[in-house]
Each structure stands twice: as structure tokens, then as C-alpha cells.
Amino acid sequence: MNKLMLTTLAAATLGLVACGGSDSNDTSGVAQFSLAISDAPVDNAESVVACFNAVELIGNGDGPVTFTVGEDIEAPAENDLCVNAEGQPIDNTIGIDLLEFTGSESMAFLENTEIEAGQYGQLRLVMAEGSYVMTDTNGDGQAEKVDVEVPSNELKLDGFVADAGGNLNFTVEFDLRHSMTNPVGQDHYILKPRGVRLVDNSAVGHLKGTVAEGALLFNDACTVAPENIEEPVAYVYLYEGSDLAASTLADNGGTEENAPYASTAVYFDGVDTYDFSLGFIAAGDYTVALTCNGMDDPEADDDLSFFLTENLTIEASSEPQELEFVGAASQ
């Protein structure tokens, strides 16, 4: 979730992406490459700022191909999201608030960049200092800044094939409910590559959905019409394959047969609607499951109870498909 673009690092799993949108028989030996970033939000966070300073393509025989902010990628004229301990902007960085690019929205990072044709085994996002989350850590209604660290300062994703004359458009999608953890006893979050996926924009669709209030009333654990509309009322999980039994569906750290492809929270709009969205989903058949238990630690096998499921077929399209949970019993 395009050239080398940052759309928001949103929900996605890693996968090998074949040549994307190649529509030319040109044998010039180069391809046009674009990258974007998109995000699925973290529950209760006001902002999740990721700071980048380079993108690397690995494994085409001639060493890494690196695109650096400030050299190959133009740094924003006003970039005050990524700052050092003295509050000064960090040079040669691009800061992105991932929560501004959820669902089908994304932000361009690189556009129409020429790369050599061939097999690239890995795409790496090189992180700068300064990433953070604004969240209410004490439950007092006051958001505070909590640092985000990335192991080795790189997010290593799977690769792709660049056909000669092809036009490759990819998005990096972050499922922050899966990739971001807050370890016990630590004063920072950790952002890991799991739950971050590189997707071919020519073969993805998007999902926009609602949950009927009657469906929420079906389960006593759900909150209906909360006073604080920034608090999730339920959670939607997406699994590859249709007609999956609820008992086989794992949480983000679970051991059941079917691991989640992505997940997101459901929010009340303050009037009468309960909404959710997921973007940059690979075309195919899925089972969508609903739960009211938000205690999902990606480092642990948590006990989630899915009380409603629906089958869904995602088609490659820029227009989101719609789904409504109306209250039918799950398997």
C-alpha cells in the first residue's frame, strides 16, 4: 500500500511479490519502480510516527541499490516530526504519521525510479532515529510521547521480480497491531517486520465495513455506543481462505491452524454506525471474523473468542469493497 512511496506502513504480512503491473515487452533492461506506505492503526494511539532515511533493494547481483533521503529522495522542506533529544529536526529523514494513512490511503516515497531488471531478494526500509508513539499510557486521558525502536534500525521485507520494461507499483502496509509491541518493563515500543507486508498494487483490493449494533449486542463483552468514541468497541480479523471454522482462527501471537492476515479495530462514529477498514489486501478469498476481546499480545497466544464470521472475496480494485456484520452466528 506507486513508486518508492511511503503510504502508511499499515497492515500486511510479508510475501514474495512477483512482477507488478508489467505491461510492456520492452527489453531495455530496466523497470520503473514506485513504492508507497500505508497503515492499520494501533488501538488508542493518537499518532504513530515512523522516521525513515533510506530504502535498499538487495540481491540483484551487483550489491545493494540504495535510495537515500536528502540525496536520491527529496527531504520535505518542513519535516518537524523526527527530532533529536534537543528537539531539533533530524537531517535527511522523512517522518510519517502512519495513522494519517489508513485503509486505502497511502503516501508516496519514491516515484517512477529506474532500477535494473532482475530478481531482488529483499527490500529494506532503513530507519532513522526519532520514531515514536503518542498514547495514553496511564489511562488519565493525557497522551505522552513513547519512543519506538526498530531492531538493527532496518525493516527487512521480502523481495520481487522486476521485468525488463515493467512498471512496478508497490506499497508497504503496516499492521501495527501485529508488528508493534510494548515489552513488560521497557519504556519504549518495538517495531518488528512481522505484520509488515510488501504488496503489488496491481493485485490488491481494500475493505470498508460496518458492524450492526445488533451484532454487538449479540455478545455481552462488546461495548455499545461508548461515550469515548476513540476507544475500540470490537475487532475484525482477516484470514486467507473461506469457510474457516472460528475455532481454527489464531490471534496475532496464536498457535491455531490459521494465522491472521491482518486485523483492525471497530469504532463508534458517535451517532449510530460502527466502522472499520483494511487496505492493500491481496486479491483472493478470505474469512472475516469479529471479536470483542482486544487483549491481543503479538508475543503471546491469547484466548480470543470470535462470535461472528463472514466469507469475503477481495478483487483487485482501487475502490474498497463493503462488508456488514449483521448478526448471523459463527461456525
Buried (B, 14 or more C-beta within 10 A) or exposed (E): BBBBBBBBBBBBBBBEBEBBBBEBEBEEEBBBBBBBBBBBBBBBBBBBBBBBBBBBBBBBEEEEBBBBBEEBBEBEEEBEBBBEEEEEBBEBBBBBBBBBBBBBBBBBBBBEBEBBBBEBEBBBBBBBBBBBBBBBBEEEEEBEEBBBBBEEBBBBBBBBBBBBBBBBBBBBBBBBBBBBBBEEEEEBBBBBBBBBBBBBBBBBBBBBBBBBBEBBEBBEEBBEEEEEEEBBBBBBBBBBEBEBBBEBBBBBBBEBEBBBBBBBBBBBEEEEEBEBBBBBBBBBBBBBBBBBBBEBEBEEEBEBEBBBBBEBEBEBEEEBBEBEBEBEEBB
